[in-house]
């Protein structure tokens, strides 16, 4: 049979007489949290954190009122790491902090990377905040209109008269030369918070004021996080106080004390300043003021819908590589609970004592743009439930928070354990018979069962076939190569190959034989 040169899409790897495409045995692909993030094709509700472990990890992204950033008048998230570095991210207020205030890290924060720790009764002012210019709600002589103030507290004891917030200013009396002392105060009283507005709500003609005191009805449990917000609606005069998203008290800054009267609007005086944490013993986090009415803040740190990340196609080599299992290590975040801070997982099901968990899925294909098979759930460390093989694989992970939305699982690293598709074994007993301008080759079949055909290589020097296109002999075990020059010594090798939808996988070379065509 005359040999014909055929063009084929093949992968040529010349590794010597006994070379092979892969070393025998399973392989492991290691991915850290940072690598997984960089390889992400899609990512929803997942962020990279660098402060949980010695290497970056992936965890759920905390919720916030990010949709109301444009309405922020003041924002102290206390994530800077040092109390001296605390600042208003809205940029409208300056802050002075005493040495009695310190910063705590993510383990003790309600949101983000940190919070502010107050140590109780002290001499002096623990934290003082002043308007930077006239562009803020609490700058001098400003009619504020709508506003919302919110924060999280974690009190250690909550004794009577612990002061969370105290704002004061001097308001000029238009009827004389004296000044009104005005204030906004939030203090603890019988395990509840009491709000007092003194000369804060002013009549439209500025000749009268409305003093208001309101108190919540639910007791605040020490050493437990609680969310507090108070808002003012300038259209109705309603002041609403909420604890953990539930209404605790409602008052009206109107002439009638109820809806329908003339509304008294806040008017801020001169030399105003906020004092936070005077006499307070505990943690304060996410202190914010908005220049509008906003919906109740996201009270759960993490959304119950969780988050998801999907990697890009990960190439495992040519051919049908078999995914055997994935291994994973990680844990869960926690807050103020040292008993579980080190709750960790290495393989097994990633489900934790507070019901936070990570679910893992994989799929494989020979085409990185076509995934015909559905996602398969897998448990880290366990063999995959079915044969998942292909040149490419993809991993997806669903992250779910704890039942109370307060903690997130995190993923530190992944290891993909797979068996590369082994190339077929070479044919045996290759022989060459020289003839006039041609050589006849014969061989016995490769012992491999998945052989699709044989490639024949030849050249004019030993072990040197680079640049020579192979001859595809199909499944034949003999071939006659014509068009050769008489008197020239030629060298020959044969390799078996397998084929899938995306590539031809060529195995090892047979032993080398040689022959010199002559005219007899």
Secondary structure by P-SEA (a helix, b strand, c coil): cbbbbbbbbbbbbbccccccccccbbbbbbbcaaaaaaaccccccbbbbccccccbbbbbbbbccccccccccbbbccccccccccccccccbbbbbcccccccccccccccccbbbbccccccccbbbbbcccccccccccccccccccccccccccccccccbbbbbbbbccccccccccbbbbbbcccbbbbbbccccccccccbbbbbbbbbcccccccbbbbbbbbbcccccbbbbbccccccbbbbcccccccccbbbbbbbbcbbbbbccccccbbbcccccccccccccccccccccccccccccccccccbbbbcccccccccccccccccccccccccccccccccbbbbbbbbccccccccccbbbbcccccccccccccbbbbbbbbbccccccbbbbbcbbbbbbbccccbbbbcbbbbbbcccbbbbbbcccccccccbbbbbbcccccccccbbbbccccccbbbbccccccbbbbbbbbbbccccccccccccccccccccccc
